[in-house]
Amino acid sequence: MLTLISFSHYEGMMRWDLGSIYAKSPLIFITIVYHPASDRYGLDYEYKPINLLKNEQSDPEYLKINPMGYVPALVDGDMVLADSFAIILYLEEKYPKHPLLPSDLAKKAINFQAANIVSSSIQPLLRLPVMHYIGVNVGEDAKIQWVHKHAAKGFAALEILLKDHAGKYATGDEIFLADVFLAPQIIGFPERFNFDMSDYPLLSRLGEAYKQVPAIQNALPENQPDFPSSRYHLIVST
Ligand SMILES: N[C@@H](CCC(=O)N[C@@H](CS)C(=O)NCC(=O)O)C(=O)O
């Protein structure tokens, strides 16, 4: 049995409801790929939420799993692995039945590049500690400007990169690695951050296509076991 350790949706969504800026977790990268309800990528796993707002990622027990103190992490028997990219590539080789990387070398390279734009050049800049630092040292208003600036830069690069490769999805008519990283970055982002997507027609179209994919629907925060049943209760309880 695989154990996936990732952030608690309960706390993550609580912050969104309260209007704070919160970047969507790489957790969703993994759940999209390996959600048990997904026909294509289904793998059974146990899910252990980590409460980031209670700083559980810095708990000494968790630091034994990932000394970086980030989620997600994966435990597979004796194998302990952290970082979405490493986890996905590990599972890709261990369970090659439904590959997320195309065999065509050029297409594979585009997938790596697009996934890396999200995981290295967008997501880390929108992380909770970065937002916290900006809020404290620059000002609350600067957070949204920061998010817009760095999302716009990454989104513009993705539009150019994918324009000659996209089909129904980022690099053709099948879901590949690039889509697994793009979906969580695009879905919900414009609403959450009041971000105008009109300069990014390709990404907008991909976002709509992703929302129709059952595995992606299953991976949305509201479909996770720790998502609160009542947002009202959630807000009051804070
Ligand atoms: N490169 C890592 C980044 C992981 C990451 O940024 N995780 C965030 C959640 S979105 C986290 O654990 N934040 C806790 C913290 O910053 O203290 C990956 O892709 O897995």
PDBQT file of the ligand as one rigid body, heavy atoms in Angstrom, charges set to zero:
ROOT
HETATM    1  N1  LIG A 301       8.881  21.160  -5.034  1.00  0.00    +0.000 N 
HETATM    2  C1  LIG A 301       7.918  20.672  -4.096  1.00  0.00    +0.000 C 
HETATM    3  C2  LIG A 301       7.196  21.845  -3.513  1.00  0.00    +0.000 C 
HETATM    4  C3  LIG A 301       6.261  21.421  -2.460  1.00  0.00    +0.000 C 
HETATM    5  C4  LIG A 301       5.532  22.587  -1.804  1.00  0.00    +0.000 C 
HETATM    6  O1  LIG A 301       5.710  23.743  -2.142  1.00  0.00    +0.000 OA
HETATM    7  N2  LIG A 301       4.678  22.262  -0.851  1.00  0.00    +0.000 N 
HETATM    8  C5  LIG A 301       3.978  23.265  -0.091  1.00  0.00    +0.000 C 
HETATM    9  C6  LIG A 301       2.495  23.072  -0.176  1.00  0.00    +0.000 C 
HETATM   10  S1  LIG A 301       1.887  23.792  -1.630  1.00  0.00    +0.000 SA
HETATM   11  C7  LIG A 301       4.378  23.117   1.351  1.00  0.00    +0.000 C 
HETATM   12  O2  LIG A 301       4.617  22.040   1.818  1.00  0.00    +0.000 OA
HETATM   13  N3  LIG A 301       4.433  24.212   2.073  1.00  0.00    +0.000 N 
HETATM   14  C8  LIG A 301       4.736  24.184   3.470  1.00  0.00    +0.000 C 
HETATM   15  C9  LIG A 301       5.650  25.295   3.859  1.00  0.00    +0.000 C 
HETATM   16  O3  LIG A 301       6.037  26.056   2.970  1.00  0.00    +0.000 OA
HETATM   17  O4  LIG A 301       5.972  25.394   5.038  1.00  0.00    +0.000 OA
HETATM   18  C10 LIG A 301       6.938  19.734  -4.808  1.00  0.00    +0.000 C 
HETATM   19  O5  LIG A 301       6.641  19.939  -5.987  1.00  0.00    +0.000 OA
HETATM   20  O6  LIG A 301       6.494  18.770  -4.195  1.00  0.00    +0.000 OA
ENDROOT
TORSDOF 0
